[in-house]
Amino acid sequence: MGRSGLVRVLVPLIMPAISSQKPYRVGRSKTGLGLFATKPIKKGTRIIRYYGPILDSRIPEHDDIENKYLFELNGRWTIDGSVRKNLARYINHSCRPNAESDVRPRERKVFIRAIKNIEPGDEINYDYGTDYFKAYLKPIGCKCESCEKKRKKLRAEARAERAKVKARAERKAEKAGAKDLANKDTKSKGLKNKAAKKKKLNGHAVVGANGRARA
Ligand SMILES: [Zn+2]
């Protein structure tokens, strides 16, 4: 068992030599770092291996290891993906992902595979599964694009509802004030007429006070 674990450790060490051919890079995402496509990745393509030493739950020291990059293959075997070489550990969770984990317990391997066509610049995501979601994401609120969109929609709906209530209240207030306004309106019209009359009178007076009157 130990030997097969060692072989697994050695294989990815050769990989950086072909790093330029990899269709992904580590980059900044909304939640920290993430893995982003640098080339078009066709649906169904294996993107990257989720790599790390294999832990055997029957070995107490292995069973004691605890970190959030543990990928359980089955009841016995777990991949410890916390190692630096495992770039797949940068892949963030999404509730509507463009990739999935292809778990091969018998080979004790996990590959991340595209389930949609992925464009350069797209962040690569897969669903971490219910256990991880409940333990790590639910308490802090999932930050994936799908959940952010949902939250945004809910906020917009709440805003629209508040605006509706406000508009209704304003219409009510307007109606209630309409009678008062009507009363004030007739008064002000009277004032306006008076003012207009005054103006005319003034004009008349001015004309009257013109030199013509004196002439
Ligand atoms: Zn989510």
Boltz pocket constraint, residues with backbone or C-beta under 6 A from the ligand:
constraints:
  - pocket:
      binder: B
      contacts: [[A, 93], [A, 94], [A, 95], [A, 96], [A, 142], [A, 143], [A, 144], [A, 145], [A, 146], [A, 147], [A, 148]]
      max_distance: 6.0
